[in-house]
């Protein structure tokens, strides 16, 4: 450890002792009359200068107040004229009802020409979701063949809008030149714009938006949007009231007339008149977000009226739509210029008394010397205090370093016995126990796992603070990472009405090079938090990728939930260590608040940045991108020689069905989705399906009753929710959803056991795609007792079981389950293909995959009690 060099003892004693100031030479009686005369003359001069200065200040303040009122009045008139232009455009819609593009241009161009502050006027119709295609066709027929309603995607680029219940696209914009990017943009896709649109619709009045930056303007200039709602039947029912509201039904909304205003131009149209004081004018939005309240001038250091509260100034309020602007006017540079001519004259006259100061100079010099000595003494004291502070700071740094090393060391020491405790508890749980004893074992095991996770978090924090945490660069399979996440989150969702959706981009490379363990840790933390705070609804984990150069990709991961969400204040603190969003969370859910802090550090070490977006009561969204080296970026494809089946997915949850269909179609198969009994029956009557994937909550027997034999599906595989039991099903073949690509491939393309056995240690299903297959499904690999197991198979599995038992020293319960299962299964199940698959998985120490395959070959209950 690098210890700071201690400050030598001599350094403390080497500081100069404070020097006491020398006594001032006393004034002799002979100098007293001179001093009295000088003091009287100076006093009279100062009083006269003070009174004159007060009169000058009062006059300057009065002139400034008059100019400030005039400037504000001119600004208010300028804003009213600008808003009247938008009212005029809206009145044309009220009167005409339907306005063509040519009529809109003819109306708005004179308004824009007369009002320089208007950058553009736009027509934004209200379009229900089912009418979007009609609007798109109508605009294209008007001479815009490439017209498309667009929105901003996560990468900041424009893309076609996603399906929604309603849209607010910009259809008319004048002038079009310079505003092409706004043409077709769906304002409802932007949360800030939609908030203003919705407020205008509900209030029936003009509503202004928050500050926007006008990127197409020269120089830096801010602007704002003003929305005026237009209603059907406006000539008979709509009228402007005294507060600017329209007496119309919000349900009759047809759209908005939108004005884009330049704030700088509004202010420049109201210059200060006369030759008075130069003024600085500042405009702030009282409803703006922190850091976004300044409207004018752009780039000023002040961010709120409080920053200008010192010094002489005036502050008045200006109403723009439904927003309130604060207008602060102060002298240029914050300094009021005052004519000091009279004060100078008085001062010069008083300085004539300086002839009396001749005898006073000597005494002033002695006082100056005394002051210098005092300052030297104070400086010596400050230096000594500074040395003490430096020493204290070095001691604090050393103590923090020792604390970090202690935590790291002790965390390792705690983890070793905890792993042994967990392993022994797992072995004890497999023995015959009374119900009460089993309950004790389960509670002890649960508490020990929580303690082990806390120790791991403390160890990671210690490594981060000590700068010892680094990320590895090793090959890993993305499917193995996702399986670990599913295994970890399954117990959390067992008693909740939560649908876990796994949305994987089928083209995602199967093999990447990076730190798969740390990536798993981040995803498990995020998924655990989502499961913790989501009682019902949906948790969606989306995985995609984009190229980032030769043999390099950016893995994009996004996790969304419909849980309780967070406030803006909680979002700012959610990634800080030892911080939880509310105290009630700690009591209800537990935890130390280290998980998300560790996630941020790990993502940063991997070269990415994790972000969060949330609303209270509406759930949260976490996402991050990390750069990784490419392993095998090959798309999914069906095995050669096998016919692609036609698949029907039956799932009431539309998002889960859509994600599964997209994955099935990536294998070259045809997929259809149905969410209710009527839709399922209609699909089955229309065509024959080779495979039906049905959720457990769906009554399949009732649908199949009375169905013609020709329309009966060839295979039916049941899907159960994550964390639920796979046994006790009334349909042959049951799988846990969401399905990973490898397991899905085994269901879609079953291979005969004889062909699989010939492939030696390879998997029984081969794909040329990105995701290599996981263990085959229950519908394709079955325990077959038709022929006895050979002695060679028994010997191989016994050897494998012995190797797995050695790993029990690390307290791995999954390894213990696989070892015991293989020992029994080797004696009763002669399945060469499955044995080859298990050998491959166990050789790679992929015990979770081996355990999943083993559960499909023989029920868990048959080998857990061995």
Secondary structure, 3 states (H helix, E strand, C coil): CCCCCCCCHHHHHCCCCCCCCCCCCCCCHHHHHHHHHHHHHHHHHHHHHHHHHHHHHHHHHHHHHHHHHHHHHHHHHHHHHHHHHHHHHHHHHHHHCCCCHHHHHHHHHHHHHHCCCEEEEEEEECEEHHHHHHHHHHHHHCCCCCCCCEEECCCCCEEECCCCCEECEEEEEECCCCCHHHCCEEHHHCHHHHHHHHHHHHHCECEECCCEECCCCCCCCEEEEEEEEEECCHHHHCCECCCCEECCCHHHEEEEEEEEEEHHHHHHCCCCCCCCCCEEEEEEECCCCCCCCEEECCCCCCCCHHHHCCCCEEEEEEEECCEEEEEEEEEHHHCCCCCCHHHHHHHHHHHHHHHHHCCHHHHHHHHHHHHHHHHHHHHHHHHHHHHHHHHHHHHHHHHHHHHHHHHHHHHHHHHHHHHHHHHHHHHHHCCCCCHHHHHHHHHHHHHHHHHHHHHHHHHHHHHHHHCCCCCCCEEEEHHHHHHHHHHHHHHHHCCCEEEEEEEECCCCCCEEEECHHHHHHHHHHHHHHHHHHCCEEEEEEEEEEEECCCCEEEEEEEEEECCCCCCHHHHHHCCCCCCCCCHHHHHHHCCCCCHHHHHHHHHHHCCCCCEEEEECCCEEEEEEEEEEEECCCCCCCCCCCCCCCEEEEECCCHHHHHHHHHHHHHCCCEEEEECCHHHHHHHHHHCCCCEEEEECCCCHHHHHCCCCHHHCCCEEEEEECCCCCCCCCCCCCEEECCCCHHHHHHHHCCCCHHHHHCCCCCCCCCCCCCCCCCCCCCCCCCCCCCCCCCHHHHHHHHHHHHHHHHHHHHCCHHHHHHHHHHHHHHHHCCCHHHHHHHHHHHHCCCHHHHHHHHHHHCCCHHHHCC
